Amino acid sequence: MDKGITTRVMEAAMCMQGNMLEEKLAKYFSDQELQTAKDKFRGGIGIKQMFRMAAKANGYQYEGDDVTLDMQRAAFRMTDRFPSQRGSGSFSTYDLSAALANTANKFLLEGWGAGEQVWRTITDIVSVRDFKEASFFKLSGNLKYKKVAPGGQLEHGQVSTDSYTVQADTYGIMFGIDRTAIINDDLGVITRIPLEMGYGANDAFNDAFWTEFLNNSSFFSAGHNNLVASGVLTGTTGVQALTVAEAAFLAQTKPNGTPLGMLPSVLLVPPGYKRAAMSLMESSLIVGATSGPMGSSNTFAGDYNVQSSAYMSNAAYTGYSAIAWYLLINRPGMSTMLTAFLNNRQAPVVETADASFSELGVQMRAYHDFATNQMEYRAGVKSTGAT
């Protein structure tokens, strides 16, 4: 094998063949790796070429164009029949399995990141070590500092015996580079399919998250003092509606009856009110107000981070609404939602596995380990959007 071609150069060539954006290529690879890939693979790169190069570097000698089962076995070192070469051009500089997996993962992450990420702004994110149910202390208000008596003895605090719980599950799917894709020299199975798998991972996560968040008729309720009928978010009505919702939020107390003492930071609205909410947050004047020569001052300008999700008004989800909106806190230990990722891996991953010894092809699997639950009702106020 050409000594200038390393595993990362092969990955760069595949990413360029998959039309990855220049800024993404620059993020993943060095200038030298990208230039080498351009120089060595001016006409692009195909699956057959990768298999032939890897097999040859691993000691396999074959002059034909087609990928055979023996060639695949050699490329993935599935046999001792073809002794590995040694030296600067040996297979140790080029790992086909790693190159395929790393490239697929890059496109998987592109798909995952292209989907909606609004959930990140309204949930507390935690890491769990396994698939057992994990518990996290609930807000109690019992860790307030106390004046230290002469002598410096500190009093013991108490935490709530209640807890929030979450239990991670695995979501995933398999796909493969089969014999047909290899014969057709279709690199799309390494680029386009993982990209689509990333979209699918995003769909799966958002489906789980918004199913949990929107089914909230008991979570946001009169009994929890976090449900108001304050109206829509447009013009003077919007200011009045926000005033009512904010007052309800500020009236919340900790379990011990003392003030919650925290301010909301996120204004979450359905798609139909996104622009109206943004205007309300960016305008120094109230649109439509008649007092004064140019209208009344908008004291809410800049107060809240406006977020909007298409899931909120989608009829496929229990609790959907085209007009309901929310004021929320998003802080560690104080959010309306709790999201857990196994070992803090917040994005899906692709792994490769050699096909069976008698099968021409490569198997890949993509998966994601997570869970999401409702958390603290005091961390938000819901407006029905009606008066």
C-alpha positions in Angstrom: 0.0 0.0 0.0 1.1 3.6 -0.7 2.8 4.6 2.6 1.0 8.0 2.4 -2.4 6.4 2.8 -3.4 6.0 6.4 -6.7 5.1 8.0 -7.6 8.7 8.5 -6.7 9.6 4.9 -9.1 6.9 3.8 -11.8 8.3 6.1 -11.2 11.8 4.7 -11.6 10.4 1.1 -14.8 8.7 2.0 -16.2 11.8 3.7 -15.3 13.9 0.7 -16.9 11.4 -1.6 -20.0 11.7 0.5 -20.1 15.5 -0.1 -19.5 16.4 3.6 -19.4 20.2 4.0 -16.0 21.8 4.0 -16.3 23.2 7.5 -17.1 19.7 8.8 -14.1 18.2 6.9 -11.9 20.8 8.5 -13.3 19.9 11.9 -12.5 16.2 11.6 -9.3 16.2 9.6 -6.0 18.0 9.3 -5.1 20.0 6.2 -2.4 17.4 5.3 -4.9 14.5 5.6 -7.4 16.3 3.3 -4.8 17.2 0.8 -3.4 13.7 0.7 -6.9 12.3 0.2 -7.4 14.7 -2.7 -4.1 13.8 -4.3 -4.4 10.1 -3.9 -8.0 9.7 -4.9 -8.6 12.4 -7.5 -11.4 10.4 -9.1 -13.1 9.6 -5.9 -13.0 6.3 -3.9 -15.2 3.3 -4.0 -15.9 0.3 -1.8 -14.1 -2.1 -4.1 -11.0 0.0 -4.0 -11.0 0.1 -0.2 -11.3 -3.7 0.0 -8.6 -4.3 -2.5 -6.2 -1.9 -0.8 -6.8 -3.3 2.7 -6.5 -6.9 1.5 -3.3 -6.2 -0.4 -1.8 -4.5 2.7 -2.7 -7.6 4.7 -0.8 -9.9 2.3 -3.5 -10.8 -0.2 -2.4 -10.8 -3.9 -5.1 -10.7 -6.5 -5.1 -8.8 -9.8 -8.9 -8.9 -10.5 -11.4 -6.1 -9.9 -14.2 -7.9 -8.1 -14.2 -8.3 -4.3 -14.2 -12.0 -3.5 -14.9 -13.7 -0.2 -11.1 -14.4 0.2 -10.4 -10.8 -0.4 -12.9 -9.7 2.3 -11.4 -12.2 4.7 -8.0 -10.8 4.1 -9.1 -7.2 4.3 -10.6 -7.8 7.7 -7.9 -10.2 8.9 -10.5 -12.9 9.3 -8.0 -15.6 8.3 -4.3 -16.6 8.7 -4.2 -17.7 5.1 -2.6 -14.4 4.0 0.3 -13.4 6.3 0.5 -9.7 7.0 3.3 -7.7 5.5 5.6 -5.7 7.7 7.0 -2.2 7.4 5.8 1.2 6.6 3.2 0.0 4.1 1.7 -2.7 6.2 -1.9 -3.1 7.3 -1.1 -1.6 10.7 -1.3 1.8 9.0 -4.8 1.2 7.7 -7.6 -0.5 9.6 -10.6 -1.0 7.2 -13.0 -1.8 10.0 -12.1 1.3 11.9 -12.2 3.5 8.7 -15.7 2.2 7.9 -17.0 2.7 11.4 -15.5 6.1 11.9 -16.8 7.4 8.6 -20.3 6.0 9.3 -20.2 7.6 12.7 -19.4 11.0 11.3 -22.4 10.9 8.9 -24.6 9.4 11.7 -23.7 12.5 13.9 -24.4 14.8 11.0 -27.9 13.4 10.7 -28.4 13.4 14.5 -27.4 17.0 14.8 -29.5 18.1 11.9 -32.7 17.2 13.7 -34.5 19.3 16.3 -32.5 19.8 19.5 -34.9 22.0 21.5 -35.2 19.4 24.2 -31.7 20.4 25.4 -33.0 23.8 26.5 -35.6 22.4 28.9 -34.2 19.3 30.5 -31.6 18.4 33.2 -29.1 16.0 31.6 -27.5 13.3 33.8 -25.3 10.3 33.2 -26.0 6.8 34.4 -23.6 3.9 34.5 -26.0 1.0 33.7 -29.5 0.1 32.9 -30.8 -0.1 36.5 -33.3 2.4 37.7 -31.3 5.5 39.0 -32.5 7.9 41.6 -31.8 11.6 42.1 -32.7 13.7 45.2 -35.8 15.9 44.9 -35.9 19.5 45.9 -36.5 19.9 49.6 -35.4 23.4 50.7 -33.8 21.9 53.8 -30.2 22.7 52.9 -30.4 26.4 53.7 -27.2 27.6 55.4 -27.6 28.3 59.1 -25.7 30.8 61.2 -22.7 29.0 62.7 -22.7 29.2 66.5 -19.6 30.2 68.5 -17.1 27.3 68.4 -17.7 26.7 64.7 -19.9 23.6 64.9 -22.0 23.2 61.7 -25.4 21.7 61.8 -26.3 18.7 59.7 -28.6 19.4 56.7 -31.3 17.0 55.5 -32.3 16.0 52.0 -35.7 14.8 50.8 -36.4 11.1 51.1 -38.3 11.3 47.8 -36.5 11.1 44.5 -36.8 11.4 40.8 -36.1 8.2 39.0 -35.0 7.3 35.5 -34.0 4.1 33.7 -32.1 4.0 30.5 -33.1 1.8 27.6 -31.4 1.0 24.3 -32.8 2.2 20.9 -31.2 1.0 17.7 -31.2 -0.6 14.3 -28.9 -2.6 12.1 -27.9 -2.2 8.5 -25.2 -3.7 6.3 -22.9 -3.4 3.4 -24.2 -6.4 1.4 -22.8 -8.2 -1.6 -24.9 -6.1 -4.0 -23.6 -2.8 -2.6 -20.0 -4.0 -2.9 -20.5 -5.2 -6.5 -22.2 -2.0 -7.4 -19.3 -0.1 -5.7 -22.0 2.0 -3.8 -20.2 4.2 -1.2 -23.6 5.6 -0.3 -24.0 2.7 2.2 -21.2 4.3 4.2 -22.4 7.9 3.9 -26.0 8.3 3.0 -27.4 5.4 5.0 -25.7 6.4 8.3 -26.9 10.0 7.6 -30.4 8.7 7.4 -29.8 6.6 10.5 -28.8 9.8 12.3 -32.1 11.3 11.3 -33.8 8.2 12.7 -32.0 8.4 16.0 -33.1 12.0 16.3 -36.7 11.0 15.5 -36.6 8.3 18.1 -35.2 10.5 20.9 -37.6 13.4 20.2 -40.5 11.1 20.0 -39.7 9.7 23.5 -38.9 13.1 24.9 -42.0 15.0 23.7 -44.3 12.1 24.4 -43.3 12.4 28.0 -43.3 16.2 28.2 -46.6 16.9 26.4 -48.6 14.3 28.3 -48.7 16.7 31.3 -52.3 17.2 32.3 -51.5 16.1 35.9 -48.0 17.6 36.0 -49.2 21.1 35.1 -52.3 21.5 37.2 -54.2 23.8 39.5 -53.1 21.6 42.4 -49.5 22.3 41.5 -50.1 26.0 41.1 -48.4 25.9 37.7 -51.3 26.1 35.2 -52.8 29.4 34.1 -55.2 30.6 31.4 -53.4 33.8 30.5 -54.0 34.2 26.7 -51.9 34.3 23.5 -48.5 35.9 23.0 -49.3 38.7 20.7 -49.1 42.5 21.2 -50.6 43.9 24.4 -52.3 40.5 25.0 -48.9 38.9 25.0 -47.6 41.2 27.7 -50.6 40.6 29.8 -50.4 36.8 29.3 -46.7 36.8 30.3 -47.4 38.9 33.3 -50.0 36.4 34.6 -47.7 33.4 33.9 -44.7 35.0 35.4 -46.6 36.0 38.6 -47.7 32.3 38.9 -44.1 31.2 38.6 -42.8 33.6 41.1 -45.4 32.5 43.6 -44.1 29.0 43.6 -42.6 27.7 46.9 -40.2 24.9 47.9 -41.7 21.9 49.7 -40.9 23.6 53.1 -43.0 26.6 52.1 -40.2 29.1 51.5 -40.0 31.0 48.1 -38.6 29.0 45.2 -36.2 31.9 44.7 -35.4 31.2 41.0 -36.4 32.9 37.8 -37.6 31.2 34.6 -35.3 31.5 31.6 -37.1 29.8 28.7 -40.2 30.7 26.9 -41.4 27.6 25.1 -44.0 28.1 22.4 -45.7 26.1 19.6 -44.6 26.9 16.1 -47.5 29.2 15.3 -46.3 31.6 18.0 -42.6 31.5 17.6 -42.2 34.7 15.7 -44.7 36.6 17.9 -42.8 35.4 21.0 -39.5 36.4 19.4 -40.9 39.8 18.6 -42.1 40.2 22.1 -38.6 39.4 23.4 -36.8 41.7 21.0 -39.0 44.7 20.9 -38.6 47.6 23.3 -42.2 48.7 22.6 -45.5 46.9 22.8 -46.9 46.5 19.3 -50.5 47.8 19.2 -50.3 49.8 22.4 -51.9 53.3 22.3 -50.4 55.0 25.3 -47.6 57.5 24.4 -46.6 58.7 21.0 -45.0 55.3 20.0 -46.6 52.8 22.3 -45.9 51.5 25.8 -42.5 50.2 27.0 -42.1 46.4 26.8 -40.5 45.5 30.1 -40.2 41.8 29.0 -37.7 42.6 26.2 -34.7 40.2 26.4 -36.0 38.4 29.5 -36.5 34.9 28.1 -34.8 32.6 25.6 -37.6 31.7 23.1 -37.7 28.1 22.0 -40.2 26.3 19.8 -40.8 22.7 18.9 -42.8 21.3 16.0 -43.8 18.4 18.3 -45.8 20.7 20.5 -48.6 21.2 18.0 -48.5 17.8 16.4 -51.7 15.8 16.7 -49.7 12.5 17.0 -48.8 13.3 20.6 -51.1 13.2 23.6 -51.4 16.7 25.1 -50.5 18.6 21.9 -51.7 22.1 21.4 -51.3 24.9 18.9 -51.7 27.6 21.5 -50.4 26.3 24.9 -47.0 27.7 26.0 -44.6 27.5 28.9 -42.3 29.5 31.2 -39.5 27.1 32.4 -36.3 26.9 34.4 -33.5 24.7 33.0 -30.8 24.2 35.7 -29.1 21.1 37.1 -31.5 19.6 39.6 -34.3 22.1 38.7 -36.0 21.4 35.4 -39.4 20.0 34.3 -37.6 17.1 32.5 -34.9 14.7 33.4 -32.9 13.0 30.6 -30.3 10.3 31.3 -27.7 9.0 28.9 -25.6 5.8 29.5 -22.1 6.9 30.3 -23.0 10.4 29.3 -22.9 9.5 25.6 -25.4 12.0 24.3 -25.4 11.0 20.7 -25.9 7.7 18.9 -23.0 5.5 17.8 -22.3 3.1 14.9 -20.3 -0.1 15.4 -19.1 -2.5 12.7 -18.8 -6.2 12.8 -17.3 -8.6 10.2 -19.9 -10.6 8.3 -20.0 -14.3 9.0 -17.1 -16.3 7.5 -19.2 -17.5 4.6 -20.9 -14.2 3.8 -19.7 -11.4 1.6 -20.6 -8.1 3.3 -20.1 -6.0 6.5 -22.7 -5.6 9.3 -23.2 -2.3 11.1 -25.4 -1.4 14.0 -26.4 2.0 15.3 -27.8 2.4 18.8 -28.4 5.0 21.5 -29.0 4.4 25.3 -31.2 7.0 27.0 -34.3 7.7 29.1 -36.4 10.8 29.8 -39.0 11.5 32.5 -40.9 14.4 33.9 -39.0 15.9 36.8 -39.9 18.9 39.0 -43.3 20.6 38.5 -42.1 23.7 40.3 -39.7 24.4 37.5 -42.3 25.5 35.0 -45.7 27.2 34.4 -48.0 26.2 31.6 -50.4 28.7 29.9 -53.3 27.1 28.1 -53.1 29.9 25.6 -56.7 30.8 26.2 -58.3 33.2 28.6 
